[in-house]
C-alpha cells in the first residue's frame, strides 16, 4: 500500500490540533488531520470545556430563578428537570460545533482521517482506521492529542459509580450523596452543577485551600458559595481508598491519627489530568518525555525530533484550550519559516464557578513569593451599580501594578461573568498599559467593565464610586 503524502500531519483534532491544521492550510500547506474519535473537537468540545459550560449555564438559570428572583417580586415554581432533554440539548450544542469544524476543514482543503495514529518512525505515521491500516508520510508532524482525567490507583476499583469528569458530564443520574475529590476548577464546577440539580455535595480537598495558586481574596467568594450550597467543604482532607459497598461507594478518609469510612451514592474524582502519550509510538522517534510524562518541547514547540512538534496538554503547563491554540500558531509559524516562540505570552485562566474567577499575568501571591515589589488596587463590586442591579455584589476586581512604572502586571476578577471581562486585562498586559492608561479609558456605564477602570482610579486615590485611603497623586509623565 502506497503511503499518503502530506506536508504536515496533525494528530488530534482538539482546539490545538484543528487550529494548527487550519492555520497551516491557510498558509498553503497540504495538511492531514488525524482524529481517533468519531466527532471532531477533542476533549474540550466533547468531554470538557463546552459540555461543562453548557450544563453550568443551564443550572445557573435555576439558581437565579430560585435565589434571586423572589427578592425582585418574581416568583417561579420548583423546577422540574428532565435529564434526557438536558442531555439532548447539551449534545445538540456539541454536534453543531463539531459539524462547524468539519465544514471549516473541508473549505480549507484539510483532509480528515479518523483513526488512532502510531509513529513508525520520525516521518511515517500508521493510522488504524475502521477500514484497516493506512500509512502517512510527511515533512512535519504536530502532536496535539490532549490529556485525560487522572485516576489514582487506590480509587480505581472498576466501579462505574466512581466517576471522572468524562462520566459526570453524561449526567446518567442525579445522585443523592456525591463526594467530589479535589478542590480545583473541575471539582468545583461540576460540584456546582450537581448541587443545583439536587445532590448533597461533600467536597474533599487534601490541601488547605481550594483553587491552589489563586490569590486568597479571589478564591474566598467561591469558597463561601461552596460552603453555603454544598453539604460540606473539607479542606486538608485526605481520601485514602475506596471500595464497593452494595449499591454505594465506601470512602475511607484520614482523620487525625485515625481513619473513618463514609458511604456515597457516587464519587467524582477530580485530582488533575495526565497526558495522552501512551501508545503513540514515540519510542520510534527522537521525541522525549520529561519526568512527569509530558512531551519535552522548546519555546518553538519543537520536540527533540526535528520532524515532530507538540502542543497543548501533552506538553504540560496550563492545560487550557486557548493555550493550545496559541501554541498551534507558534508551531505552524516556525514550521513555515517565521520567527515565533511561546515566550512572554499572557494566558488568561477562567474558573466557571459561581461566582466565576478569572486572572491573567502576575498574581499577588506569585509576586510575593518571587520577591517582586508590587502595589495592589482592589475595587469591590458592592460599589458597582451594574453588580447591584444583578444582585451580584460578591465580586472583586484587582490590579497588580509595578510601583515604579505603574505598568499593569496582573489582573484578577471574581464575580458574575468575570470570564467575559478578563480579555481586557490580557490586552492591557500585552500592550504594556499603565494604570493611568486604564483609568483614562472611558468605560460604558453601568457595566461590570467599569470596575477595571475604577480599580485603576483607586490606585491614584481618585475613584468616583469608592473611597480610597490612598492620597491622590499625579500620574507619571513618562513610563
Secondary structure, DSSP 8 states (H G I E B T S, - for coil): ---EEEEEEEE--SHHHHHHHHHHHHTT--EEEEESSSSSSHHHHHHSHHHHHHHHHHHHHHHHHHHTGGGGT---------HHHHHHHHHHHHHHHHHHHHHHHHHHT-EEEESEEEEEETTEEEEEETTEEEEEEEEEEEE---EEE---TTT-SS-TTEE-HHHHTT-----SEEEEE--SHHHHHHHHHHHHHT-EEEEEESSSSSSTTS-HHHHHHHHHHHHHHSSEEEET-EEEEEEEETTEEEEEEEETTEEEEEEESEEEE-S-EEE--TTS-GGGSS--B-TTS-B---TT-B-SSTTEEE-GGGG-SS--HHHHHHHHHHHHHHHTT----S-S----EEE-SSSEEEEEE--HHHHHHTT---EEEEEEGGG-HHHHHTT----EEEEEE-TTT-BEEEEEEEETTHHHHHHHHHHHHHTT-BHHHHHTS---SS-TTHHHHHHHHHHTT--SSS--SS------S--
